[in-house]
Amino acid sequence: MGQALPACPAFQLFRYNHAAVHNSRREFLSFLAASPLALSQSDAITTPQDALSVLDFEEAARRTVPVAHFAYINTGVDDDATLKANRDGFKKLLLRPRRLVDVSKVETSIDLFGTKWPSPIYICPCGSQRAFHPDGEIATAKAARAKNALQMLSTVSSTPVETVTDALGRAPWYQLYAPAKWDGVQKLVHRVEAVGCATIVLTVDQNAGRNTETQQRLSRADTRKCATCHNAAPGPASKKSRPMFDGIDSAGYNSPSATWELVDRLKNATRLKLFIKGLETREDAELACEHGADGIVVSNHGGRALETGRGTIECLPEVIAAVRGRIPVFVDGGFRRGTDVFKALALGARAVGIGRPYLWGLGAFGQPGVERILDILNAELQLAMRHCGTRSIAEITRASLV
């Protein structure tokens, strides 16, 4: 999702002074009530099993996660138009149900480079998860392990890849924010190779910078002293909250000078599969294929990169057309329903990533919340498949869409 917010060890990660949090949260909710981010429901669920949809977790997380950290989860850039477009794009795609098909059994599994996964829904890389729950990436990894879901781990994880691997029971896919110096890139690559990561997911949609205006406005409602866990207030996270940068020069990452030469160098530096994350156009999809990428993730960083006004589900068709089946195309951004996942698969996506939903589940309930998010989305996907007469992922095609 982007530059991460750290946890606060001095306050037991995120259990801060209750009076200060209460007052700042009240100001935050008053501001949010007038925004497009507001929910219509007034009561929050108290257990994961109370949830009927993943949206039920949003309010529960809002009431649990510190104000500034929740603002990070739920906002976009500029006027949040792209954040909204990620959801609105699904309204432009309508489903065509088919009847009297034997759908007593549906198969949701997919094969990626010889590994079989029970679902095309995967866990996106989101940074500094201990800012949302004390267990952070460990809780997410344990949930992914319980549901046998593909997990991508962020470079700005608050938990090192080695520890996440232990909790997950296998190495995650590793999302790479490339350090500005090549030596730093090599150190990260060697580290994730050593732990057994099979795939590097190079994220390129933050190199030009961004304007997280709404997040900054809402964060002002948080009266805690950010300097407790940030280098400055406001400012970047302290290095200790980003263990993947241990031993790496502090020259920064996501350099605006990066070009496709970085992809070439990565391909020559490792035998791991290499995905490029953050592409939205046919031109860049074609270039990714030309430079030997093993896959693409269509993503606008959850509406937190550029205010394009276009949802990723709207970008997906031109990327699929440019790739022409040469490499798998994943997509993330705005997925809240199993029907959303179905629509992306019908357009040609091989897998679909979720970000905010599982962070809501994590923030509200830890591991059980993340597990429930995955259960709900997978159940909804199976229901959509049955109604559309598609008994396997392979049978989901554009014929199911208007």
ABEGO torsion letter per residue (X at the ends): XEBBBBBBAAAGGABBBAAAAAAAAAAAAAAAAABAABBABABBBABAAABABAAAAAAAAAAABBAAAAAAAABBBEAGAAAAAAAAAAAABBBBBBBGBBAABBBABBBBGGBBBABABBBBBBBGAAAABAAEAAAAAAAAAAAGBBBBBBAABABBAAAAAAAAGBBBBBBBBBBABAAAAAAAAAAAAAAGBABBBBBAAAAAEBBBAAAAAAAAABABBAAAABABOBEBBBAAABAAABGBBAAEBGBAABBAAAAAAAAAABABBBBBBGBABAAAAAAAAAAGBABBBBBAGGGABBBAGBBAAAAAAAAAAAAGGABBBBBBGGBABAAAAAAAAAAGBABBBBBAAAAAAAAAAEAAAAAAAAAAAAAAAAAAAAAAGBABAAABBAAABX
